[in-house]
Amino acid sequence: MNSYIPIVLGMALVIYIPRVVPLLLLKKLKLRPEMMKFLQFIPYTSLSILIARGILTSDPVLLPAAAAGIALSGLMAYWRGNLVLSVLTGIAISFLVITYLG
């Protein structure tokens, strides 16, 4: 059982170092405003891709719940601009549709 500890620590270092080194090296780098604006869209784009993939690959029985979740989540994102609130809205609406209409 103790032999797993070095393996876990090694894997943690292998994952952590490639993320921290660029962050430390590029910390003082000043980016142009256009690039900063572009980088700010990455979380929303990533979330959109994950949601679209989830809808396209979901069970046909769950399609109404997925469609309602994405629609209201999109409206919430447009209205409030809060990523976490949008995700929670989509989850809650999907849950309600599955529970009461499914």
C-alpha positions in Angstrom: 0.0 0.0 0.0 2.9 2.4 0.7 4.3 1.8 -2.7 1.5 3.9 -4.3 2.6 7.1 -2.5 5.7 7.8 -4.7 3.6 7.0 -7.8 0.9 9.4 -6.8 3.4 12.1 -5.9 5.3 11.6 -9.2 2.1 11.9 -11.2 1.2 15.0 -9.3 4.5 16.6 -10.2 4.3 15.6 -13.8 0.9 17.2 -14.0 1.7 20.3 -11.9 5.1 21.3 -13.3 3.9 21.9 -17.0 1.2 24.1 -15.6 3.2 26.2 -13.2 6.4 26.7 -15.2 4.7 28.7 -18.0 2.7 30.6 -15.5 5.8 31.7 -13.6 7.8 32.5 -16.8 5.1 34.5 -18.4 3.8 36.3 -15.3 5.5 39.6 -16.2 4.6 39.4 -19.9 2.3 42.2 -21.0 -0.2 41.1 -23.6 -2.0 43.4 -26.1 -5.6 44.3 -25.3 -6.8 42.3 -28.3 -5.1 39.2 -27.1 -6.5 39.7 -23.6 -10.0 40.0 -25.0 -9.5 36.9 -27.0 -8.3 34.9 -24.0 -11.3 36.0 -22.0 -13.6 34.1 -24.3 -11.9 30.7 -23.8 -14.0 29.6 -20.8 -17.3 30.4 -22.6 -16.1 28.6 -25.7 -15.0 25.6 -23.8 -18.3 25.4 -21.9 -20.2 25.8 -25.2 -18.4 22.9 -26.8 -18.9 20.6 -23.8 -22.6 21.5 -23.7 -23.2 21.1 -27.4 -21.4 17.7 -27.4 -23.5 16.6 -24.4 -26.7 17.5 -26.3 -25.7 15.9 -29.5 -24.7 12.6 -27.8 -27.5 12.5 -25.2 -30.2 9.9 -25.1 -33.1 10.8 -27.3 -35.4 10.5 -24.3 -33.5 13.2 -22.5 -33.4 15.6 -25.5 -36.2 17.8 -24.2 -34.4 18.3 -20.9 -31.1 19.0 -22.7 -32.8 21.5 -25.0 -34.5 23.3 -22.2 -31.3 23.4 -20.2 -29.2 24.8 -23.0 -31.8 27.3 -23.9 -32.3 28.8 -20.4 -28.6 28.5 -19.7 -27.8 30.5 -22.8 -30.4 33.1 -21.9 -29.0 33.3 -18.4 -25.4 33.7 -19.8 -26.6 36.5 -22.1 -28.6 38.2 -19.4 -26.2 37.9 -16.4 -22.9 37.1 -18.0 -22.1 34.7 -15.1 -20.6 31.4 -16.1 -21.4 29.6 -12.8 -24.9 30.9 -12.7 -25.5 29.8 -16.3 -24.3 26.2 -15.6 -26.4 26.0 -12.4 -29.5 27.2 -14.3 -29.0 24.6 -17.0 -28.6 21.8 -14.4 -31.6 22.9 -12.4 -33.9 23.3 -15.5 -32.8 19.9 -16.9 -33.4 18.3 -13.5 -36.9 19.8 -13.3 -37.8 18.8 -16.8 -36.6 15.2 -16.2 -38.4 15.0 -12.8 -41.7 16.5 -13.7 -42.1 15.9 -17.5 -40.0 12.8 -17.9 
